[in-house]
Amino acid sequence: MRIRIVGIGMGAHQITPEAADALRTVDYVVAAEKQQGDPLLAIRREIAAELGVPLVAVPDPPRDREPDGDGGYAAAVAGWHAARTAAYEAVLAERQGTAAFLVWGDPAFYDSTIRIVEAIAERGVVEVDYDVVPGISALQLLAARHRIVLHDLGQPLHVTTGRLLADAVADGQANIAVMLNRSVELDGLDEWTIWWGGNLGRPEEELVAGRVGDVLPEIETARERIRAAAGWVLDIFVVRKPVVP
């Protein structure tokens, strides 16, 4: 059978022509249902319905959100991925045909779908051929909304997670894009500049930019407004160390 891993940007309005063409070739969409009334599942349902493709919701296996230490985190994610692999494999084995997974943003950034599909292929219960269709990433959208280039002339951009931001700063990184944030922890970065965006591309989108020490309270307030409006928050930011003359 064939699996198509399709980046969907921030919703139906950001589906590229290539992504739409890919989804017209599939028999059904497989999507995780993380909770009752899952808002991100609702967005995937909307996309599938607009393209006339049925969606199969798969209850998402539970995940330990408070593991002990870095080793505990890796083990918790590995266990979650293994359970997801088995759950998706069962659906694919039963239905066969051509399936699609709709990935928020772009599949290249902090998403497990490619790894899970690779694991399904390696297990051999379902004979799988798969491809990946890119989508508009939150990182691209953040830069566009703030009208910035993500790096200074000839300089690097370090991409990491909120959990590893402090390590990146300690390693000397001075221009950092940060994704997967449960909160915004910026201790010691008061003089840095931040470009922040929450729920980019959605109706409740919020943007904040400025010196960290000045705008951090504004970011926290914006996060609460988004959560109240949408019931969920996905944010991303770039922080840049000031240049000392």
C-alpha positions in Angstrom: 0.0 0.0 0.0 1.0 3.6 -0.3 1.2 6.3 2.4 1.5 10.0 1.7 2.8 12.2 4.4 1.5 15.7 3.6 2.4 19.0 5.3 -0.8 21.1 5.7 0.6 24.4 7.0 -1.7 25.9 9.6 -4.9 24.7 8.1 -7.0 24.5 4.9 -6.1 28.0 3.8 -2.4 27.0 3.6 -2.7 23.8 1.7 -0.4 24.1 -1.3 -1.5 23.0 -4.8 1.0 20.1 -4.5 -0.5 19.0 -1.2 -4.1 19.2 -2.5 -3.1 17.2 -5.6 -1.6 14.5 -3.3 -4.6 14.3 -1.1 -6.9 13.8 -4.1 -5.0 10.5 -4.8 -5.7 8.9 -1.4 -8.5 6.7 -0.2 -8.5 8.0 3.4 -6.7 10.1 6.0 -5.4 8.7 9.2 -5.3 11.1 12.2 -4.7 11.0 15.9 -7.5 11.9 18.3 -5.6 13.3 21.3 -8.7 14.2 23.4 -12.4 14.5 23.2 -13.2 17.4 20.9 -9.6 17.6 19.7 -9.4 21.0 17.9 -6.4 19.9 15.7 -8.3 16.8 14.7 -11.3 19.1 13.8 -9.0 21.1 11.4 -7.8 17.9 9.8 -11.5 16.8 9.4 -12.2 20.1 7.7 -9.4 19.6 5.2 -10.3 16.0 4.4 -14.0 17.0 4.0 -13.1 19.8 1.6 -11.2 17.4 -0.6 -13.8 14.6 -0.3 -11.6 12.2 1.6 -12.9 10.2 4.6 -10.9 10.5 7.8 -10.2 7.7 10.2 -9.6 8.9 13.8 -7.2 6.8 15.9 -7.2 7.4 19.7 -3.8 8.6 20.6 -1.9 6.5 23.1 -1.2 8.1 26.4 2.2 9.7 26.9 4.2 10.5 30.1 4.4 14.3 30.1 6.5 14.5 33.3 9.3 12.0 32.9 12.4 12.0 35.1 15.6 13.5 33.5 16.6 13.5 29.8 16.8 9.7 29.7 13.2 9.5 31.0 12.1 12.0 28.3 13.6 9.9 25.5 12.2 6.7 26.9 8.7 8.3 27.3 8.7 9.5 23.7 10.0 6.1 22.4 7.3 4.3 24.2 4.6 6.7 22.8 5.9 6.4 19.3 5.9 2.6 19.6 2.3 2.6 20.7 1.4 5.0 17.9 3.1 2.8 15.4 1.1 -0.2 16.5 -2.2 1.7 16.5 -1.7 3.1 13.0 -0.4 -0.2 11.6 -3.7 -1.9 12.7 -5.7 0.6 10.8 -3.5 0.4 7.7 -3.5 -3.4 7.7 -7.3 -3.5 7.9 -8.1 -0.8 5.3 -5.1 -1.1 2.8 -5.4 1.2 -0.2 -3.7 4.6 -0.2 -3.6 6.5 3.1 -2.5 10.0 4.1 -1.2 11.6 7.3 -1.8 15.3 7.6 1.2 16.9 9.3 0.8 20.3 11.0 3.2 22.8 9.3 5.9 20.8 7.6 7.0 17.2 8.3 10.7 18.1 8.5 10.3 20.0 11.8 9.9 18.2 15.1 7.2 15.8 13.9 7.2 12.0 14.4 5.2 10.9 11.4 8.1 10.1 9.1 9.7 8.0 11.8 6.5 6.2 12.6 5.8 5.3 9.0 9.4 4.1 8.6 8.8 1.9 11.7 5.7 0.5 10.1 7.5 -0.3 6.9 10.4 -2.0 8.9 8.0 -4.2 10.9 6.7 -5.7 7.6 3.1 -6.4 8.7 2.0 -3.9 6.0 4.1 -3.6 2.9 4.5 0.2 2.6 5.7 2.6 0.0 5.6 6.3 1.1 6.4 9.8 0.1 6.5 13.2 1.7 4.9 16.4 0.5 6.2 19.6 2.2 4.0 22.2 3.8 4.4 25.8 5.0 6.2 25.7 8.3 5.6 27.8 11.4 9.2 28.9 11.1 8.5 30.4 7.7 5.3 32.0 8.8 7.0 33.6 11.9 9.6 35.2 9.7 6.9 36.5 7.2 4.7 37.9 9.9 7.5 39.8 11.6 9.1 40.7 8.2 12.5 39.4 9.2 15.3 37.3 7.8 16.0 34.5 10.2 19.7 35.1 10.3 22.2 37.9 10.0 24.4 38.1 6.9 26.3 34.9 6.5 25.4 33.7 10.1 23.8 30.5 11.2 20.3 29.8 12.7 20.1 27.2 15.5 16.7 25.4 15.7 15.8 23.7 18.9 13.0 23.1 21.4 12.0 25.0 24.5 13.3 22.2 26.7 16.8 22.6 25.2 17.0 26.4 24.9 19.2 26.9 27.9 21.7 24.3 26.6 21.9 26.2 23.3 22.6 29.4 25.0 25.2 27.8 27.2 26.8 26.4 24.0 27.2 29.9 22.6 24.4 30.0 20.1 23.3 33.6 19.5 20.5 33.2 17.0 18.0 30.6 18.1 14.6 29.5 16.7 12.6 27.7 19.5 9.7 25.3 18.9 7.6 23.0 21.1 7.2 25.3 24.0 5.1 24.3 27.0 6.0 27.7 28.4 8.3 30.5 27.5 11.4 30.3 29.7 13.9 33.1 29.0 15.9 33.4 32.2 19.1 35.5 31.7 18.1 36.7 28.2 16.6 40.1 29.1 18.8 42.0 26.7 18.2 39.6 23.8 15.6 40.4 21.1 12.6 38.1 20.6 10.2 37.6 17.7 7.3 35.5 19.0 4.2 34.1 17.4 1.3 32.1 18.8 -1.2 29.9 16.8 0.2 31.4 13.6 -2.1 31.3 10.7 -5.2 30.8 12.9 -7.9 33.4 13.7 -6.5 33.8 17.2 -3.0 34.5 16.0 -0.9 36.8 18.2 2.5 38.4 17.6 5.0 40.1 20.0 8.5 41.4 19.3 11.0 43.4 21.2 13.6 43.3 24.0 12.9 40.2 26.1 13.0 42.0 29.4 10.3 44.4 28.1 7.9 42.1 26.3 7.9 38.8 28.3 4.8 39.8 30.3 3.1 40.7 27.0 3.9 37.2 25.6 2.5 35.5 28.7 -0.7 37.5 28.4 -1.0 36.7 24.7 -0.6 33.0 25.4 -3.5 33.2 27.9 -5.7 35.0 25.4 -4.9 32.4 22.7 -5.7 29.5 25.1 -9.0 31.1 26.1 -10.0 31.7 22.5 -8.8 28.3 21.0 -8.4 25.9 23.8 -4.8 25.3 22.8 -1.5 27.1 22.2 1.2 26.4 19.6 3.9 29.0 19.7 7.3 29.6 18.2 9.9 32.3 18.6 13.4 33.5 17.5 15.7 35.0 20.1 18.9 36.8 19.1 21.8 38.0 21.2 22.6 41.7 20.9 25.7 42.6 19.0 28.3 44.3 21.2 30.2 47.0 19.2 
